[in-house]
Amino acid sequence: MSAAERLQPALATAEPLFSARDLTRLYGPEKGCQGVSFDLYPGEVLGIVGESGSGKSTLLSLLSGRCPPDRGAVSYRGRDGQWLDLYSASEAERRTLLRTEWGFVEQNPRDGLRMAVSAGANIGERLMAQGVRHYGELRAAGLDWLSQVEIDPARIDDLPRTFSGGMQQRLQIARNLVSAPRLVFMDEPTGGLDVSVQARLLDLLRGLVRELDLAVVIVTHDLAVARLLADRLMVMRRSKVVEAGLTDQILDDPQHPYSQLLVSSVLQP
Amino acid sequence: MNLSTASGAREASAYNFAYLDEQTKRMIRRGLLKAISIPGYQVPFGGREMPLPYGWGTGGMQLTAAILGADDVLKVIDQGADDTTNAVSIRRFFARTAGVATTERTVEASVIQTRHRIPETPLSAGQIMVYQVPIPEPLRFIEPSEQETRTMHALEDYGVMHVKLYEDIATFGHIATAYAYPVTVDERYVMDPSPIPKFDNPKLDMSPALMLFGAGREKRLYAVPPFTKVISLDFEDHPFAVQQWEECCAFCGSSESFLDELIVDDAGSKRYVCSDTDYCRQRTERLEENLQ
């Protein structure tokens, strides 16, 4: 019995966590994204790769409820097992979801953090939004998460602007994970970091994803990131998904000419 | 004949009653009715140019002008005092344009326009407080986008208000916000009670008087109707507390009122006096009577 066969029944019985059907949002012919459908299972990491302007980020904002699609639907199965259609739900429900069961890690940590308040307040914000009104608990959560993302807990009262780029990115991850989300969207979380910092961040992310059993949708143009983190890949080009499948399968045996080009254009040191 | 005498009388006074024209006053009253029906909700209104600069109380003056009647008695205070420039000029403005009686005594007033204090003398039913508000939006510190703060109010998404208090405790060890301390009104809207010291926050809760807030520059007004729950935000392990002084007022000896610190000589010696001049004077007069 091969590994794939053993996996099959488990996947068949498990219900997806998140599902997208025929998602389309076009800003012009082949600008944006169109006809994207997929299911995401609990604990699964889906990578979206493709060239600049292929619609990766558009797709991510459609998935995360930031921008309504022209056509198609996004639905999410909550902790209570009920399916919620993201764009027919009220704005209040959508926002609650975004700050409780979901997380969003921005490419630029400055967009995802509150730069004017301390690291501890950044981490505690989601908890406060959920109604935690105990300073001691917020403080403890802040210290705990700082050490989980390998930042010195003594820096809890420092402003994020005094942190290095890699630390800011890790702080942003802590800020998102503090509410124990089940699904996290990441938009090129390692973009703009130098290679050694990237490696550490990826290592950390991989650990956290496995440990917390997170489902992740990660947009990246770095195939190494995809190889390291993603279970499954979608390759996008000119607003369409040209190939989808297991990460190893796509990276080792790309079928579509564009995927072949993408894989072969990675520099080998 | 009658017409000409009527217009003659109007020309003599040159201004409409209480300066603003009747249509403007009606517009503001409509806004006020909405604000009173939704306690703590910020209602936009068409703010008019007043004959003094923004920041000097134009919002409060427009509300006062809209609610003032001929038999009202007006009191104006500035940081508790009846005799400072802002208070004196606004009081004289309405005495001249509306011909209303003015007073310095809290109990005699039916309308009290205030800059950043609530009188120490307890307010009674039927009195109206008008606050001058510089920044009506309590969420602005944390969220500069106006569109976003409106959505947050609509969805009751107030988690970020505690971020500010958290920062205070993290930096100073206690909630150091001493004025414009945010409150929840009627268990719904978070409101900036204007820059009154947090010492005055408990006076807003279940007050028998009507509280009206006007921001002239931002053209917003909001209200707290009589007997409305007003709760100051806090943490369970850092509860809301008001300022306290070890000293008493140098004039009247009050240990319960809000005290101003005065430096009286070059050596830096300090005296503390009541910020509410009317309250202080009443107490001093009563003390002198008792002595005699």
Interface residues (C-beta under 8 A of the other chain):
Chain A: E91 A92 R95 R99 R114 A116 V117 S118 G120 A121 G124 E125 R126 M128 A129 Q130 G131 R133 H134 Y135 G136 L138 R139 I156 D157
Chain B: I142 T151 L155 D157 G159 V160 H162 V163 K164 Y166 E167 I169 A170 T171 D234 F235 E236 D237 H238
